[in-house]
Amino acid sequence: MKNILNRIGLFGVAALTLTSCLDEDPLFDPDKTTGIIELVEQAPLVSVGSIYPLNKLTFESVPSDVIEVIVQYSGAYDAPEDIEVTVEVSPSDLPAYNEDQGLSGGDEYVMLDSDSYSLPGGGNSVTVTIPKGEKRVVINVDVIPENFGFDANYALPLKISSASSGVVSGNFSHMIYAVIPNNQWAGDYDHTYSGSLGSGTNTVHMSTIGEFRTTSNLIGVYSNQTIIEIDPVNNYASVISVSGLGNATNYPENYWDPATKTIHVKYDVGSRTMTETYVKK
């Protein structure tokens, strides 16, 4: 599955309401603007205001997949001419990002192993062309998700090093692609719940956040994130915490049934008690 979430209108020219005397030149003239050359994020950015934007992309454990790196000409118009853009791997972005975000130890992002990805042509940089009259070109970076591990936070940092025309973006000339292998519990579930927050059924999506942990919306209704961990030795399922409510206390009957791919949990969090069953689709 190609990991791409198309962004609509990133850095589209903002509509400005300007007041001036009729005999003055307008403060903003789209005919005189120069297009911005940038990389487009593929998923909601992890943190706002960081030194570089970071995307988290999840992958199934398969022999091959791609990261679609989108290079965009942003402006009022399409590219006025063929624009050559060079994108290169930028390893120094990772320690800079870690320092900016105060990450250390196991929380730091580290460089994806070179045998787990390949730019077109096999080098550390690639030059592509945004054709005249268009706005985008896509670079397919081949990756090998079955090589991804849970032992570190692996990422591929890229940057635009040059463009033959336009202005290279000051905010989105760099992009960090954090790659996360899906664990076996990630996916969609038929969900039944009862307890202090009511009862019902719905569909819940669980996302990988570690080798044995997933996160999902509280009872599939609220935006609070429920972290569930499965013990691989005895299949005990425990709710670690619910964001905004604190750590959870679990009941002994909790378990993961690998035969039916079902998670059974009962837990207390704050003053609430919930019983939930998740059946993987």
C-alpha positions in Angstrom: 0.0 0.0 0.0 1.4 3.3 -1.0 1.8 5.6 2.0 0.3 8.8 0.8 -2.3 11.1 2.2 -2.7 13.9 -0.3 -2.6 17.3 1.2 -4.9 19.9 -0.2 -3.7 23.4 -0.6 -0.6 23.4 1.6 0.7 26.9 1.5 -1.9 28.1 -1.0 -1.6 31.8 -1.3 -3.7 33.2 1.5 -6.6 35.5 0.7 -5.7 38.9 1.9 -8.0 41.8 2.7 -6.0 45.0 2.2 -7.1 48.6 2.6 -5.3 51.3 0.7 -5.9 54.5 -1.2 -7.1 54.1 -4.8 -4.0 55.7 -6.2 -1.6 53.4 -4.4 -0.2 50.2 -5.9 -1.7 47.1 -4.3 0.4 45.5 -1.6 -0.1 42.0 -3.1 0.1 41.2 -6.8 -0.1 37.5 -7.6 1.4 38.2 -11.1 4.6 39.2 -9.4 4.9 36.3 -6.9 7.4 33.6 -7.3 6.4 30.0 -6.7 7.6 28.2 -3.5 9.3 24.8 -4.0 8.5 22.5 -1.1 8.0 18.9 0.1 4.4 17.9 1.0 3.6 16.1 4.2 1.8 12.8 3.8 0.3 12.5 7.3 -0.6 14.9 10.1 2.6 16.4 11.4 3.8 15.1 14.7 4.5 18.5 16.3 3.7 22.0 15.3 6.5 24.5 15.4 9.4 22.0 15.3 12.6 22.7 13.5 11.6 20.3 10.7 8.2 18.7 9.9 8.0 15.0 10.7 5.5 12.5 9.3 4.8 9.1 10.9 4.1 6.4 8.3 3.1 2.8 9.2 3.8 -0.2 7.0 2.8 -3.8 6.9 5.7 -6.2 7.2 6.1 -6.9 3.5 9.2 -7.2 1.2 8.7 -4.0 -0.6 6.7 -0.7 -0.5 7.2 2.9 -1.4 7.3 6.3 0.2 5.8 8.8 -2.2 7.8 12.0 -1.7 5.8 14.8 -3.2 7.7 17.9 -4.6 5.4 20.8 -5.1 5.4 24.2 -6.8 3.1 26.3 -4.6 1.9 29.6 -5.8 -1.0 31.3 -7.6 -0.2 29.6 -10.9 1.2 26.4 -12.3 5.0 26.1 -13.0 5.8 28.6 -15.7 8.6 26.4 -17.0 10.2 23.0 -16.4 11.7 23.2 -12.9 14.5 20.8 -11.9 14.6 20.0 -8.2 17.2 18.0 -6.4 16.2 16.1 -3.3 18.9 14.5 -1.1 19.2 12.4 2.1 20.0 14.7 5.0 21.2 12.7 8.1 22.1 15.8 10.1 18.4 16.7 10.3 17.7 13.9 12.8 20.1 15.0 15.7 18.9 18.6 15.1 15.2 17.5 15.4 16.0 15.4 18.5 17.7 18.3 20.2 14.9 20.7 19.2 12.2 18.4 20.6 14.2 17.4 23.7 14.3 13.7 22.7 16.9 11.4 24.2 17.6 7.7 24.7 15.0 5.4 23.2 12.8 8.4 22.2 15.3 9.7 19.7 14.9 9.3 15.9 17.8 7.5 14.2 18.7 7.0 10.6 17.0 4.3 8.7 19.5 1.6 7.6 20.7 2.1 4.1 19.7 -1.4 3.1 16.1 -0.6 4.0 15.5 2.2 1.4 16.6 3.3 -2.1 16.2 6.5 -3.9 15.7 6.3 -7.7 19.1 5.7 -9.2 20.5 4.2 -6.0 22.4 7.3 -4.8 21.9 9.7 -1.9 20.2 12.3 -4.1 17.8 12.5 -7.1 16.9 15.2 -9.5 13.4 15.4 -10.8 11.4 17.8 -13.0 8.2 19.6 -12.2 6.8 20.0 -15.8 5.7 23.3 -17.1 2.0 23.8 -16.5 1.9 21.4 -13.5 2.4 21.7 -9.8 3.8 18.4 -8.6 6.2 15.6 -9.2 6.4 12.4 -7.2 9.6 10.6 -6.1 9.1 6.9 -5.3 11.5 5.9 -2.6 11.6 2.1 -2.4 11.6 0.7 1.1 11.7 -2.8 2.6 9.3 -2.8 5.6 10.2 -6.3 6.7 13.6 -4.9 7.6 12.1 -2.2 9.9 12.5 -3.0 13.6 11.0 -1.9 16.9 14.4 -1.5 18.5 14.6 2.2 17.6 12.6 5.0 16.1 13.8 4.9 12.5 13.4 7.7 10.1 14.4 8.9 6.6 15.3 12.6 6.5 15.1 14.4 3.1 15.7 17.9 1.9 15.5 20.0 -1.2 19.1 21.0 -2.0 18.4 23.0 -5.1 15.8 24.2 -7.6 16.4 25.7 -11.0 13.5 28.2 -10.6 11.3 29.5 -7.8 12.2 29.9 -4.2 13.0 26.9 -2.0 10.6 26.9 1.0 12.1 27.9 4.4 9.6 25.8 6.3 9.1 22.7 4.0 12.4 22.2 2.2 13.1 19.5 4.8 10.9 16.5 5.7 11.5 13.6 8.1 9.7 10.4 7.3 9.4 8.2 10.4 8.7 4.6 9.5 6.8 2.4 11.8 6.2 -1.4 11.2 2.7 -2.4 12.1 2.4 -5.0 14.9 -0.1 -7.8 14.6 -2.8 -5.9 16.6 -3.0 -2.8 14.4 -6.1 -2.6 12.3 -9.9 -2.3 12.5 -12.0 -4.1 15.1 -15.7 -4.8 15.8 -16.0 -3.3 19.2 -18.5 -3.8 22.1 -18.3 -1.7 25.3 -20.2 -1.2 28.5 -19.6 0.6 31.8 -19.5 4.1 33.2 -19.5 5.8 29.8 -22.5 3.9 28.5 -22.7 0.9 26.2 -22.8 0.2 22.5 -21.1 -1.2 19.5 -18.9 0.4 16.8 -15.8 0.0 14.8 -12.4 1.0 16.3 -9.1 1.4 14.5 -6.0 0.5 16.5 -2.6 2.1 15.5 0.8 0.8 16.3 2.9 2.7 18.9 5.3 -0.1 19.8 6.0 -3.8 19.3 3.3 -4.8 21.7 1.2 -1.6 22.1 -1.6 0.0 20.2 -3.6 3.2 20.6 -7.2 4.0 19.7 -10.0 6.4 20.6 -11.6 5.8 24.0 -14.4 3.3 23.5 -14.4 4.4 19.9 -16.3 7.5 20.7 -14.0 10.0 22.5 -10.7 11.5 21.2 -8.9 10.4 24.4 -6.3 7.8 23.4 -6.5 4.3 25.0 -3.2 2.4 25.0 -3.4 -1.3 25.1 -0.5 -3.7 25.6 -0.4 -7.4 24.9 2.0 -9.6 26.9 3.5 -12.0 24.3 4.3 -14.6 26.9 0.9 -15.2 28.5 -1.4 -13.1 26.1 -2.6 -10.9 29.0 -4.1 -7.7 27.7 -3.8 -4.6 29.7 -5.0 -1.0 29.3 -1.9 1.1 30.2 -3.5 4.5 30.2 -6.2 6.8 28.8 -5.0 10.3 27.8 -6.6 12.9 30.0 -7.8 10.4 32.5 -4.6 8.8 33.7 -3.2 5.3 34.2 -5.5 2.3 34.3 -6.0 -0.5 36.8 -6.7 -3.8 35.1 -8.7 -6.9 36.0 -7.3 -10.4 36.0 -9.7 -11.8 33.4 -8.2 -9.6 30.6 -6.7 -11.5 27.7 -5.9 -11.6 24.0 -7.2 -14.7 22.1 -4.9 -15.2 19.1 -7.2 -17.9 17.7 -10.2 -15.5 17.3 -8.1 -12.4 17.2 -10.1 -10.9 20.1 -9.0 -8.6 22.9 -11.0 -8.7 26.2 -10.3 -5.9 28.7 -11.9 -4.6 31.9 -10.3 -1.7 33.7 -10.7 1.2 36.0 -9.5 4.7 35.0 -10.2 7.6 37.2 -13.6 7.0 38.6 -14.8 5.0 35.6 -15.0 1.3 34.9 -15.2 -0.1 31.4 -15.5 -3.5 29.9 -14.6 -3.9 26.2 -14.3 -6.6 23.6 -12.4 -6.0 20.3 -12.7 -8.5 17.5 -10.3 -7.9 14.6 -11.8 -7.8 11.2 
